[in-house]
Amino acid sequence: MTTYTLTVSTNSLGLGVINGAKASVERKRALVSELINGSPLSKNVASTNNLGVASFQLQPDDGSTFYELKIFDLVGIPIFYKIFQMPPVDISISDLPIQDIISASAQQAIQSASDANSSKVAAESAKTSSESARDAAAVSSTNANLSKVAAENAMNIATLSAGIYSSTALGIAATSNGSYFSVPSANNSEVLILYKNVSGVATDTLKRTPSKFLLDATIAALNLKATIAIGKNLYNPNDPDVAINYYVVGATGNIAALTNYRATGYIQVSGSTNYAVSHRHQYAWYDSLKNFISGSTTADNAPAIIASPSGAAYLRFSIYTTNAATFQVESGSANTAYEAYSRTLQDSLLNSSVTSEKLAASSVVSQKIADGAVVTEKIKRLSVNPTQTTFLVVGKNLFNKNAATIGAYCTNTNVVVASGTYDISEYIPITPGTAYKSNYNIRTSCYYSEDKSVISGGASSDITGFTAPSGSAFIRISIYHSNIDLFQLEIGTVSTSFERYQYLLSSLDGVPIVTSTVETDYLTISDKQYISYGKEISIYPENIIKDYKEYRGRVGISFSGGRETGESTKIIPTAGQLGSTISASAIVCGTDFSPLITKNFSIVVTNPNTSTPTNIQNIGDSHTGRMTWANVINASPAAVGLTFSGNRTSNNASPSVKCEGQGGWNIGSYFTVDYYGYLSPFMQPINSGYLYYGMTSFWIDANSATPSYNAGSFTGIKSLFNATTGRKISPNVNDVMGDGGGYIKWDGSAWVAVLSSEFGGFGFSYAKYRSAWSIPSPDILHVLLGTNDFSAVSESSFASVYAAYKSKYDQLISSVKSDTPTVKIIVGIPFTSGRQGKYGTLTTEKNKMALYLLAKKLNSDYGGREAESIYVLDYHSIVDRVYGYDNAYEPPFNDYSWPITGDGIYKSDNVHLGVDGNKQMGNAYMGLIQFLR
């Protein structure tokens, strides 16, 4: 369906430039007869940018529809309103006529909207009452019949009142043979007992008049016994609110016209509850007054489990027409077989006791057990084990050495053979299609189904990984007995640091349950470190452990030829070790010095003399802007054949090199068109044929005698722009620049104003970046971003910040590889914060914790991807937190006269490295560059 761009400019409308103003456009029916519950057909919302401009993609109107535009200021107060019809052409709102183009019936529709909404509420209330009355019909009918019986009894009692006697003797005395009389009953459930005079003897006819007590009890029992209940499927296809050829807008809760869809009625739900749906499309949740709460725009047409928000009372779903006959919504966390919508009269008094000797298998399900029916004293003591709970889950290591069979192995056909060399695991649960990895060899393995029958495909020779086959539910593995204490089996394709087999407290949705249990996943280091022979590398336990103070003295880093300094373990490989890989490990022990975590890694020795012609580009923040660490490689034979590319000239490298390093920037800065007025060269027009060259004000700044911090260091390209106007001196057709709050383009003869809608807005494009600035294709792209992203992040907020960070990181990698498929990408892990004094301060240790978490995630997300030409460079592990930074000496008090030791060292700058730290960083940089050349 064709759409056209509507551009809204607060400046053009006479409101001035407003950045961040909210604008909404609603599409509505022009005919009163076609209004749907007073709701718009669609609603678009956008915020104005720093030029006061917002854009919308809208459909042209056909006479039966119109649009309403509303603009709100920064505190939410409406400041502009306009009704219009959208023509089949891109247009600015300021160029559209006033709303007299709207038909009279449209104005009538607008005036009647409020009345329609009121009628809707009244109708829904009546509908609810009608449904309640219908559901109670069976019970009401029963109660009415009982009332009729009571009335007839009362009439009979009135008729017989003259024949009532206080005793049978008086009744016999007052009646003749064959006559009847009544005597009051002593039973609460009866009023009168009917007797017959048989030859002077009071004979009980066994007929009674029931009392009100009995009638009330009977009615109460019937009310308890008979309840109307909806069946498993909560979706009623005959609900009058079902709207054919409409769908539910997940972002607003309204319904909008769309063929081949239908919107359900309001399905009753409970808050904070899981529901299984057979076909997922857009849906919305509402409160008890049917006010919109939240929704989803996901539309994958697949079965799904969705969770209602707190306070939800209704749900509306979008259904694809072809799925309408089998669409099902049911309570619970599993999709089951389809059942048609139904209402049943449930009898809670029937089957009130279990009389069979043994219940059928799977016959007692949660739906058949009433709330509160199973109480603590009815559960046998010690009868619940961890696998029957929802809050105890096995940790990372799936191998439980305490459950192993010692001194035997199991063949891949389930034959157990005695052998002192091997041990057999218990039945380990696995998931078909999932990959598993071990840190030591698995000698043999055997797969089993859910009932533990053997499935073919097990291993009969050494393996360290496998993918669970279809139909498997368990595996038993045989391992070498010598590895039993440190053996680990985990999900994935990469072996990570060792953890003991353990149960963790966690809910089924993966949300951790906070406890005082000691954390065990607290060590991170890259699988590979790189160093050229003749250069030193040091690994620092303080850096690689989340809370080093807790484990000080119980951490070991070891590798052949390594020397311990008390702060690190270091090595300077020799020329004879060129091309070798040095095996290394980091071990953390408990208070009894038994291993808690063992992490194996390697040190790859590279050649410092390699001079293969190589172009490198560096993208990052102030560390990259300075590029001090490039001095190491520039001063070595490796400088031969090495070139650097980028728009900026580095500040501290000697000789200076080109880069894209911007002080104070985070990864999001590179995804912003003009970050606080400063050029982000990778953000380019989406439509082909256009290239963006930044804001004219930026180039005026860059060409000034004293450019600002962010506009400095553009010595190589600032001459392309006029120092007075900031405009490109030799533009090409469709070159675009930001100018005076809007955009201009070169049309071949002059700079003319242009709307962003013409060039499709902006997106991250490495290919257009290279084209605009004549950047050569890099052989190696080195990215070092994260210090500014995570400097103020707490542990609780880390996950959300990292998710946004990684999303942009992946976009960057994808864009670069799309343009230059052969490029090798280095993911630089930022070094940790400098430590202040002996123990650190709140600021430095909080930053250290955040950067540790970042290092851990970068290692797990980008490590082991060399096959994709992605390499991790672990600066985090190899820079000295004290002596790697420029230091100032702060005495404990002013009159202190003794020499100041390391305890009194404070950093003059605990973010940027000093000379020595830059050498440590440069050694690692050179090591990997030489490996990749």
Secondary structure, DSSP 8 states (H G I E B T S, - for coil): ---EEEEEETTTTTS---TT-EEEEEEEESSGGG-BTTB-SEEEEEE--TTSEEEEEE----SSEEEEEEEE-TTS-EEEEEEE---SS-EEGGGS--GGGS-HHHHHHHHHHHHHHHHHHHHHHHHHHHHHHHHTHHHHHHHHHHHHHHHHHHHHHHHHGGGB-SSHHHHHHHS-TT-EEEEE-SSTTEEEEEEEEETTEEEEEEEEEE-HHHHHHHHHHHHHHEEEEE-S----TT-TT-EEEEEE-TTTS-EEEEEEEEE---EE--TT-EEEESS---EEEE-TT--EEEEE-----S-EEEE--TT--EEEEEEEGGGGGG--EEESSS--------EEEEESSTT-S--SSS--TT---GGGS-TT-S-GGGS-TT---GGG-SSEEE-S----GGG-EEEEEE-TTS-EEEEEEEEE---EE--TT-EEEEEEEEEEEEEE-TT--EES---SS-EEEEE--TT--EEEEEEEGGGGGG--EEESSS--------EEEB-TTS-B---S------B---SEEEEETTS-EEE-HHHHBTTHHHHTTSEEEEETT-EE-SS-EEE---GGGTT-EEEEEEEEE-TT--EEEEEEEEEEEE-TT----EEEEEEESHHHHH-GGGHHHHTSGGGTTEEEE-SEE-SS-SS--EEEE-TT--GGGGGSSEETTEE-TTEEESSTT-EEEEEHHHHHHHTSSS--TTT-S-TTTGGGB-TTT--BSS--TTEEEEETTEEEEE-SSSEEEE-TTTTT-EEE-HHHHHHHHT----SEEEEE--HHHHTT--TTTHHHHHHHHHHHHHHHHHHHHHH-TT-EEEEEE-------TTT--HHHHHHHHHHHHHHHHHHHHHTT-GGGTEEEEEGGGTS-TTTTS-EEE--SSTT--S---GGGEEES-SSS--HHHHHHHHHHHHHHHHHH-
